Amino acid sequence: MLCELKIKNLALIESLHLVFDQAGPGAGELVVMTGETGAGKSILLRGLHLLMGGRASLDWIRSGSESCEVEALFELGAQHEEIRAALQEQGLDDDMNVIIRRQVLSRGGSRITINGVLVPARTVAGVMVQLMNVAGQHDHQQLLQPSNHLDMLDTVGELESLRDSYTVLYRAWQDKLAALVELQQQEQDKEERRELLTYQLEEIRRLAPEPGEDEQLQQERQRLKGADGLIRLGSEAHHLLSSSVQEKLVQVRRAVEQLAQLDPESRPLVAELIDYSYQAEDLSDRLRQYRDALEANPYRLEQVGERLQELQQLKRKYGDTLEAVIEFGLAAEEELQRIETMDQELQALDAQAMQLQKEVMALATVLSGQRRETGRMLEQGMTAELSSLAFHQARFQVLFQESNCSVESLGPHGCDRLEFFFSANAGEPLRPLAKVASGGELSRLMLAMKCLLARRDRVNTVIFDEVDAGIGGEAAEAVARKIRELASHHQVFCITHLPQIAARGTLHFLVLKQQEGDRTVSTVTRLEPRERTLELARMLAGESADEQTRVWAEALLVKGGEDVCLR
C-alpha cells in the first residue's frame, strides 16, 4: 500500500508530505481528496504519473526552481512476492518497503531511483504497475474504442501470458511464410539467375586471380619499364667497384702489410683490410649478377599490362579488390549450389510453414475458447456490478464477430474480433457501447470494470480520478457505495466532487489554492471531523451553505461512517 507521498516544486505545489497510516498491507482504506475545480488536485496525479515512469514535461517544474521531485513509500504485503523477487534480482530489495523517487531537471532529463539505486523508467514502470492502478478520464475513453475491448477482456481473464505466447508463435509462422514467398519468387527466376551466376563464376575461374597479384604485377611493370636505365646504372656501379675501388684496396693492403712489418701493433689492420677486400669482391659479383639478370623485355611488359587490365575488369565488376572478387566468386558458387537444391528447400520450408500454421491454429483455438469463457464471466459480472450501480435493467454483452477460428481470421493477437455491447434500459436493444453510453453511464461502466479487475489482480492501491463525472442522485449514492465496497479490501484513492463519496472516506484531504505573497501555491490538508463537515457542506451548497446544510453534511458523515463499520 502507499504509505507516504512527498512532492516538491511540482507546478503549484511547493512542498508536500502526505502520510496514509490508517491501514496495513492488504487492509482496506478509502482516501478522498476534494477541493474546488483548479485547486490542484490533478497535480497529485501528475506526481503519480512521474513515479509510474511516464513522460515528464519541463512545464511541470515550479517557476524559478531547478527541478521537481516526487517520492513515494510503499509497504509490501504477502501478495507482492513477485515484486520482491524482481527487486532482489537487481539488488533493490528492502524486505518490507519500496521507496520510489523521481527528479525532473529544468535543464532536461530526469533521475529515477528505487530504494536509492538509479534505475531506468521501464524498470520503475514494471514495479509500479503491480503496486498501483490509476483510473481516470483516459480509461473512460478507452471504453469508447472497440479496438481496446480485446485487451480489456484479456486483462479480465488474465490471458496476457497466453496471448504473448501465441503472438511469438504467430510471428514465427509469418516469418516462415515470408521466407517461403521469397524463395518461391527466387524459384521463378532461378534459370535466369543460374545463367548469370554461371557466367560470372566461369569468368572469375578462367582468370583465377590471386590475393595481392595486382600489386606484384604493378611492381614488375615498373621494373620492366625502367629496364634500360637499371642496366646502365648496374654496369656503372660494377665497373667503378671492380676497377677503381678494388685496385685502390690492393694498393692500401700492400702499404699496410709493410707497415705491419715495421710495427707489429698494426697487424689487426691488415686482417680488417683483407675482410674489406673480400666484401668488395663479393659486392662486385652481386652487382654483375643483378646487371646480367636485367633485360629489356617488351613482350613480358605487354603480358603484364594485359593481365593487369583483366584484373581491373574483374574488380570493376565484382569488387574493389581482388580479395573481394574472390569472395564474390565463393558466394556465387554457394548460391549456385543452393539453386540446385532449391526444390528440396522449398518443400522443407513449406512443410515447416504448414506445421507452424497447425500450431498457431491450435493455440488460437485455445485462446479463443478461454476468451469466450471469460466473455461469459464478464457479462455476468458486469451485469451484477451495474445493477449495484443503479443500472437495474442494464445488460452487457461481449459480441464475437467470428463463430470459430479459421486461417483467414488469424492475426497477431489471435482469431477473435469482438466488441462490447450495452443496453441501459429494459426493452432497449443491445447496441455498441461506444454509440449508446453517455458520460455518466461511461463512468459507472468503467467503475464496474475496475471493480471486477480489482478482485482478480494483486494490485492493492487503486486511484480514481473523478469517476463520479456526469452522475448524481441515486447513481451517485450507488457509486459511493461501490467505491466504499472496493475499499474494504483495497487501498482506494478517490478525487471526487461528490459529497456522497467524500463522506465515506476513512481519510479526507482538502486541496486548496491560495496566494502567498506574489506566488500562488496549492496545499493539501488532512481534515478533522469538524472540518470534514464544513467541506461536505461546501460540496453540497457551495458558498450558500448554512446551518441546515451542515446538518445534512453531518448526516452524510454518519451514514458514511455506518457504511465503513458495516464493511
ZAKOL-511992 format. One line per 4 residues: number of its first residue (from 1); their letters; for each residue x, y, z of C-alpha. Coordinates in steps of 0.001 Angstrom, whole numbers, always signed. Layout:
N
NUM	A	X:Y:Z; ...
END
This chain:
567
1	MLCE	+0:+0:+0; +1000:+3641:-454; +2144:+4908:+2951; +3718:+8282:+2167
5	LKIK	+3829:+10736:-723; +6257:+13660:-987; +6149:+16320:-3691; +8477:+19279:-4144
9	NLAL	+8296:+22118:-6691; +5730:+20416:-8919; +3541:+23050:-10620; +1733:+24959:-7831
13	IESL	+2902:+22586:-5093; +5995:+23965:-3369; +6391:+21283:-716; +4044:+18483:+310
17	HLVF	+4299:+15468:+2599; +1237:+13224:+2965; +1035:+10219:+5283; -1585:+7497:+4858
21	DQAG	-1455:+5483:+8068; -4895:+4036:+8652; -4419:+515:+7294; -1793:-2139:+6814
25	PGAG	-911:-4087:+3635; -3955:-5927:+2322; -6359:-3964:+4542; -8955:-1534:+3220
29	ELVV	-8771:+2247:+3158; -10621:+4969:+1271; -8658:+8200:+902; -10767:+11005:-558
33	MTGE	-9441:+14259:-1952; -11736:+17207:-2553; -11387:+20856:-3476; -12552:+23495:-5875
37	TGAG	-12000:+22993:-9589; -8489:+24233:-10430; -7232:+23921:-6850; -4503:+21492:-7902
41	KSIL	-5948:+18004:-7429; -4687:+16979:-10860; -1140:+17894:-9796; -1165:+14914:-7443
45	LRGL	-1958:+12683:-10407; +939:+14232:-12332; +3217:+13238:-9490; +1976:+9652:-9604
49	HLLM	+2318:+9706:-13390; +6004:+10583:-12977; +6505:+7786:-10448; +4998:+5304:-12893
53	GGRA	+7709:+6120:-15441; +5542:+8439:-17546; +6944:+11204:-19715; +7743:+14429:-17913
57	SLDW	+7115:+17971:-19080; +9503:+20748:-18102; +6422:+22974:-17757; +5525:+20978:-14643
61	IRSG	+8559:+22315:-12757; +7571:+25163:-10454; +8647:+28540:-11834; +12069:+29557:-10505
65	SESC	+13068:+26011:-9478; +15856:+23915:-10965; +13966:+20647:-10539; +10854:+18980:-9181
69	EVEA	+10804:+15821:-7079; +8237:+13155:-6267; +8792:+10365:-3765; +6511:+7555:-2596
73	LFEL	+6902:+4939:+121; +5082:+1648:-456; +4730:-1121:+2093; +4721:-4581:+545
77	GAQH	+2260:-7274:+1540; +2122:-11042:+1138; +701:-10642:-2385; +3851:-8867:-3563
81	EEIR	+6267:-11822:-3655; +6755:-11319:-7393; +7843:-7714:-6833; +10212:-8769:-4049
85	AALQ	+11819:-11367:-6300; +12250:-8850:-9136; +13751:-6245:-6795; +16063:-8791:-5198
89	EQGL	+17450:-9748:-8616; +18571:-6151:-9122; +19840:-5658:-5587; +16923:-3368:-4691
93	DDDM	+15164:-5498:-2086; +14400:-3855:+1251; +12147:-6674:+2511; +9049:-4685:+3519
97	NVII	+9350:-1250:+1902; +9860:+212:-1560; +10858:+3871:-1904; +10475:+5239:-5417
101	RRQV	+11832:+8704:-6165; +11936:+10745:-9362; +13629:+14059:-10007; +12949:+16064:-13178
105	LSRG	+15625:+18650:-14045; +14873:+22016:-15643; +17847:+21583:-17995; +16287:+18361:-19272
109	GSRI	+16393:+14729:-18235; +15365:+13019:-15034; +16610:+10562:-12412; +14584:+7641:-11036
113	TING	+15672:+5573:-8047; +14234:+2561:-6255; +15498:+2230:-2693; +18289:+4652:-3568
117	VLVP	+19512:+2791:-6663; +19313:+4509:-10055; +17028:+2593:-12460; +15604:+3161:-15985
121	ARTV	+11993:+4266:-16451; +10926:+852:-17758; +12052:-775:-14502; +10011:+1537:-12295
125	AGVM	+7040:+1185:-14657; +7205:-2597:-14269; +7183:-2267:-10473; +4504:+413:-10243
129	VQLM	+2040:-1456:-12447; +1987:-4145:-9754; +1604:-1649:-6912; -896:+883:-8229
133	NVAG	-3698:+1246:-10762; -4914:+4682:-11871; -8376:+5038:-13410; -9144:+8388:-14993
137	QHDH	-10859:+10042:-17921; -8432:+8338:-20304; -9726:+4947:-19166; -13277:+6094:-19862
141	QQLL	-12278:+6966:-23409; -10717:+3523:-23850; -14176:+2016:-23447; -15290:+4041:-26459
145	QPSN	-12650:+2416:-28677; -13699:-1103:-29785; -10046:-1786:-30628; -9329:-1722:-26872
149	HLDM	-12043:-4183:-25893; -9981:-7295:-26721; -7146:-6088:-24468; -9639:-5405:-21663
153	LDTV	-11117:-8885:-21980; -7647:-10468:-21869; -6840:-8439:-18752; -10042:-9561:-17033
157	GELE	-9319:-13195:-17911; -5590:-12915:-17072; -4854:-14154:-20585; -1917:-11837:-21346
161	SLRD	+691:-14579:-20922; -1190:-16984:-23210; -1700:-14207:-25774; +2007:-13309:-25669
165	SYTV	+2931:-16961:-26303; +517:-17029:-29236; +1961:-13784:-30661; +5508:-15196:-30580
169	LYRA	+4336:-18334:-32417; +2285:-16293:-34896; +5278:-14093:-35765; +7463:-17174:-36281
173	WQDK	+4808:-18520:-38670; +4638:-15202:-40542; +8440:-15084:-40829; +8430:-18614:-42247
177	LAAL	+5702:-17679:-44752; +7687:-14610:-45816; +10784:-16763:-46362; +8688:-19230:-48378
181	VELQ	+7253:-16484:-50605; +10728:-15056:-51185; +12111:-18481:-52126; +9164:-19115:-54446
185	QQEQ	+9933:-15830:-56203; +13567:-16859:-56489; +12488:-20223:-57880; +10588:-18477:-60665
189	DKEE	+13713:-16512:-61586; +16198:-19314:-60957; +17024:-20156:-64636; +17909:-16564:-65417
193	RREL	+19833:-16322:-62158; +21645:-19605:-62817; +22855:-18372:-66225; +24146:-15132:-64757
197	LTYQ	+25919:-16808:-61837; +27454:-19458:-64126; +28845:-16771:-66440; +30240:-14748:-63526
201	LEEI	+31798:-17777:-61864; +33371:-19016:-65122; +34887:-15585:-65759; +36429:-15466:-62295
205	RRLA	+37681:-19066:-62506; +39153:-18504:-66002; +41221:-15552:-64851; +41930:-17191:-61450
209	PEPG	+43060:-14083:-59549; +45347:-14483:-56544; +45275:-12220:-53467; +47771:-9358:-53942
213	EDEQ	+48568:-10394:-57529; +47776:-6961:-58967; +50189:-5240:-56572; +53014:-7640:-57507
217	LQQE	+52359:-7121:-61224; +52388:-3343:-60839; +55832:-3571:-59208; +57085:-5853:-62015
221	RQRL	+55731:-3491:-64667; +57577:-616:-63015; +60843:-2580:-63224; +60257:-3593:-66847
225	KGAD	+59516:-19:-67889; +62868:+1153:-66419; +64988:-1860:-67501; +67439:+114:-69768
229	GLIR	+68212:+2625:-67078; +68644:-97:-64440; +71135:-1988:-66685; +73156:+1180:-67265
233	LGSE	+73302:+2055:-63572; +74137:-1526:-62584; +77014:-1679:-65118; +78390:+1664:-63985
237	AHHL	+78347:+615:-60324; +80042:-2728:-61144; +82738:-1038:-63236; +83568:+1523:-60570
241	LSSS	+83762:-1101:-57860; +85746:-3714:-59804; +88244:-1346:-61402; +88792:+1674:-59208
245	VQEK	+87841:+550:-55703; +89413:-2908:-55777; +92687:-1572:-57301; +92903:+1027:-54555
249	LVQV	+92252:-1643:-51890; +95163:-3736:-53282; +97475:-732:-53031; +96296:+61:-49498
253	RRAV	+96754:-3583:-48477; +100410:-3615:-49638; +101147:-435:-47744; +99549:-1740:-44538
257	EQLA	+101421:-5077:-44805; +104707:-3140:-44961; +103529:-1081:-42004; +102859:-4280:-40027
261	QLDP	+106412:-5475:-40631; +107773:-2317:-39059; +105141:-2053:-36259; +103559:-5366:-35053
265	ESRP	+100758:-3463:-33269; +99272:-2505:-36670; +98806:-6158:-37728; +94993:-6178:-36883
269	LVAE	+94562:-3520:-39552; +95827:-5998:-42142; +93126:-8527:-41158; +90387:-5902:-41361
273	LIDY	+91606:-4725:-44729; +91586:-8293:-46050; +87925:-8596:-44934; +87051:-5363:-46750
277	SYQA	+88712:-6692:-49892; +86657:-9886:-49801; +83437:-7888:-49200; +84247:-5618:-52163
281	EDLS	+84807:-8651:-54392; +81500:-10190:-53223; +79581:-6952:-53788; +81128:-6653:-57266
285	DRLR	+79972:-10172:-58159; +76405:-9459:-56905; +76205:-6218:-58912; +77296:-8130:-62008
289	QYRD	+74670:-10823:-61394; +71953:-8170:-60895; +73008:-6399:-64137; +73120:-9650:-66119
293	ALEA	+69637:-10645:-64838; +68149:-7445:-66173; +66968:-7328:-69726; +64661:-5114:-71738
297	NPYR	+61649:-7400:-72398; +58856:-5607:-74300; +56935:-8885:-74685; +56817:-9500:-70910
301	LEQV	+55877:-5857:-70342; +52926:-6319:-72704; +51900:-9537:-70917; +51930:-7819:-67530
305	GERL	+49860:-4900:-68842; +47243:-7220:-70330; +46984:-9214:-67087; +46570:-6038:-65045
309	QELQ	+43820:-4901:-67408; +41974:-8224:-66987; +42224:-7992:-63216; +40973:-4404:-63322
313	QLKR	+37919:-5559:-65290; +37204:-8157:-62608; +37464:-5546:-59856; +35181:-3190:-61760
317	KYGD	+32513:-5932:-61971; +32799:-7846:-58721; +34663:-5859:-56067; +37117:-3095:-55274
321	TLEA	+39935:-5548:-54508; +40979:-8982:-55751; +40117:-10344:-52316; +36557:-9022:-52785
325	VIEF	+36416:-10599:-56259; +37436:-13955:-54806; +34769:-13621:-52073; +32186:-12815:-54750
329	GLAA	+33130:-15990:-56581; +32739:-18094:-53444; +29314:-16550:-52769; +28244:-17177:-56375
333	EEEL	+29332:-20796:-56056; +27284:-21203:-52857; +24217:-19605:-54462; +24524:-21902:-57479
337	QRIE	+24608:-24900:-55174; +21536:-23527:-53358; +19689:-23114:-56662; +20406:-26747:-57448
341	TMDQ	+18812:-27759:-54125; +16027:-25121:-54214; +13261:-27643:-54814; +14181:-29564:-51675
345	ELQA	+14455:-26314:-49707; +11032:-25213:-50947; +9488:-28477:-49829; +11145:-28212:-46410
349	LDAQ	+10046:-24586:-45923; +6503:-25402:-46984; +6351:-28285:-44506; +7698:-26082:-41709
353	AMQL	+5175:-23335:-42505; +2308:-25844:-42502; +3431:-27254:-39152; +3643:-23775:-37639
357	QKEV	+203:-22960:-39050; -1242:-26001:-37279; +401:-24951:-34006; -831:-21354:-34411
361	MALA	-4365:-22565:-35142; -4310:-24870:-32128; -3119:-22138:-29757; -5524:-19593:-31274
365	TVLS	-8383:-22028:-30677; -7356:-22467:-27040; -7024:-18692:-26597; -10385:-18089:-28272
369	GQRR	-12072:-20670:-26063; -10736:-19036:-22917; -11762:-15618:-24217; -15311:-16791:-24796
373	ETGR	-15416:-18279:-21321; -14043:-15005:-19946; -16623:-13130:-22025; -19474:-15043:-20389
377	MLEQ	-17970:-14397:-16970; -17533:-10706:-17820; -21146:-10426:-18982; -22421:-11916:-15728
381	GMTA	-20023:-9924:-13575; -20694:-6619:-15323; -24458:-7121:-15169; -24227:-7727:-11415
385	ELSS	-21870:-4794:-10856; -24006:-2457:-12962; -27115:-3480:-11029; -25408:-2357:-7831
389	LAFH	-24571:+933:-9572; -28249:+1838:-10176; -28379:+164:-13602; -31158:-2185:-12510
393	QARF	-32211:-3194:-16032; -28832:-2874:-17735; -27421:-5592:-19960; -23835:-6034:-21046
397	QVLF	-22670:-8354:-23821; -19340:-9361:-25337; -20096:-9930:-29020; -17621:-12047:-31015
401	QESN	-17628:-11441:-34772; -16408:-14941:-35698; -18140:-18116:-34608; -14879:-20088:-34670
405	CSVE	-11243:-19822:-35697; -10108:-20082:-39303; -6801:-19486:-41043; -8256:-16334:-42622
409	SLGP	-9180:-14890:-39216; -5736:-15375:-37650; -3961:-12181:-36607; -1147:-11139:-34278
413	HGCD	-3474:-11299:-31245; -5494:-14371:-32165; -8531:-15113:-34307; -11054:-13074:-32328
417	RLEF	-12688:-9759:-33201; -15047:-8559:-30505; -16880:-5518:-29222; -18754:-4635:-26039
421	FFSA	-22498:-4068:-26444; -24676:-2324:-23850; -28283:-1510:-23045; -29083:+700:-20058
425	NAGE	-32844:+207:-20004; -35383:-2587:-20258; -36845:-3005:-23717; -33910:-1298:-25418
429	PLRP	-31866:-3463:-27799; -28183:-4059:-27199; -26062:-1657:-29227; -22313:-961:-29493
433	LAKV	-21255:+564:-26183; -19329:+3332:-27920; -22516:+4559:-29608; -25006:+4498:-26726
437	ASGG	-23172:+5195:-23443; -23466:+8717:-22011; -20777:+10356:-19880; -22333:+9283:-16584
441	ELSR	-23006:+5775:-17865; -19426:+5537:-19076; -18108:+6423:-15607; -20154:+3668:-13992
445	LMLA	-19230:+1149:-16676; -15538:+1812:-16079; -16032:+1619:-12303; -17765:-1734:-12708
449	MKCL	-14880:-2964:-14880; -12276:-1747:-12389; -14104:-3445:-9516; -14075:-6743:-11407
453	LARR	-10370:-6383:-12168; -9503:-5343:-8619; -10913:-8591:-7254; -8710:-10621:-9589
457	DRVN	-5359:-8821:-9597; -2693:-8311:-6937; -2675:-4509:-7151; -3506:-3216:-3683
461	TVIF	-3778:+525:-4427; -6434:+1864:-6818; -6779:+5559:-7697; -9951:+7030:-9200
465	DEVD	-9790:+10434:-10841; -13288:+11934:-10879; -15023:+8615:-11531; -18173:+10478:-10487
469	AGIG	-18222:+12669:-13630; -21713:+13222:-15009; -23702:+11447:-12269; -25918:+12471:-9368
473	GEAA	-28905:+11369:-7301; -29387:+7610:-6897; -26490:+6884:-9245; -24137:+9000:-7117
477	EAVA	-25194:+7129:-3982; -24683:+3794:-5730; -21208:+4796:-6953; -20270:+5906:-3443
481	RKIR	-21345:+2549:-2000; -19447:+666:-4703; -16224:+2581:-4081; -16588:+2036:-352
485	ELAS	-17133:-1682:-1014; -13960:-1821:-3099; -12088:-13:-318; -12984:-2787:+2120
489	HHQV	-10194:-4925:+637; -8088:-2352:-1256; -6448:+969:-591; -8553:+3326:-2716
493	FCIT	-7799:+6972:-3505; -10652:+8984:-4968; -10516:+12535:-6310; -14165:+13500:-6181
497	HLPQ	-16758:+16253:-6351; -19497:+14089:-4826; -20250:+14555:-1112; -21669:+11016:-1018
501	IAAR	-18220:+9615:-1847; -16311:+12087:+328; -18463:+11188:+3351; -17396:+7539:+3134
505	GTLH	-13674:+8224:+3261; -11517:+6888:+6073; -9112:+9750:+5339; -10154:+13097:+3867
509	FLVL	-7728:+15611:+2327; -8659:+19089:+1129; -6767:+20660:-1779; -6694:+24464:-1686
513	KQQE	-5156:+27073:-3980; -4113:+30283:-2269; -1801:+33252:-2756; +1312:+33671:-627
517	GDRT	+2976:+36994:-1372; +3266:+37244:-5128; +3123:+33452:-5663; +213:+31030:-5944
521	VSTV	+533:+27707:-4144; -1587:+24590:-3784; -1751:+22998:-342; -3192:+19692:+827
525	TRLE	-4602:+19453:+4355; -5852:+16422:+6229; -9303:+17243:+7618; -10528:+16522:+11117
529	PRER	-14243:+15616:+11731; -15472:+19201:+12159; -13513:+20360:+9116; -14966:+17494:+7105
533	TLEL	-18469:+18672:+7986; -17689:+22147:+6656; -16146:+20760:+3467; -19133:+18481:+2826
537	ARML	-21456:+21446:+3380; -19478:+23399:+771; -19731:+20474:-1631; -23494:+20338:-1045
541	AGES	-24339:+24018:-1370; -21218:+25960:-2284; -20900:+29464:-863; -24579:+29439:+202
545	ADEQ	-24034:+26682:+2784; -25914:+27368:+6029; -26746:+25582:+9273; -29221:+23269:+7557
549	TRVW	-26584:+22317:+5011; -24185:+21462:+7844; -26857:+19241:+9380; -27150:+17397:+6073
553	AEAL	-23363:+17134:+5936; -23241:+15627:+9422; -25939:+13153:+8400; -23870:+12171:+5364
557	LVKG	-20832:+11620:+7578; -22859:+9477:+9953; -24198:+7408:+7060; -20742:+7144:+5567
561	GEDV	-19375:+6017:+8918; -22077:+3384:+9183; -21074:+2052:+5762; -17476:+1890:+6922
565	CLR	-18473:-33:+10032; -20600:-2453:+8005; -17562:-3352:+5918
END
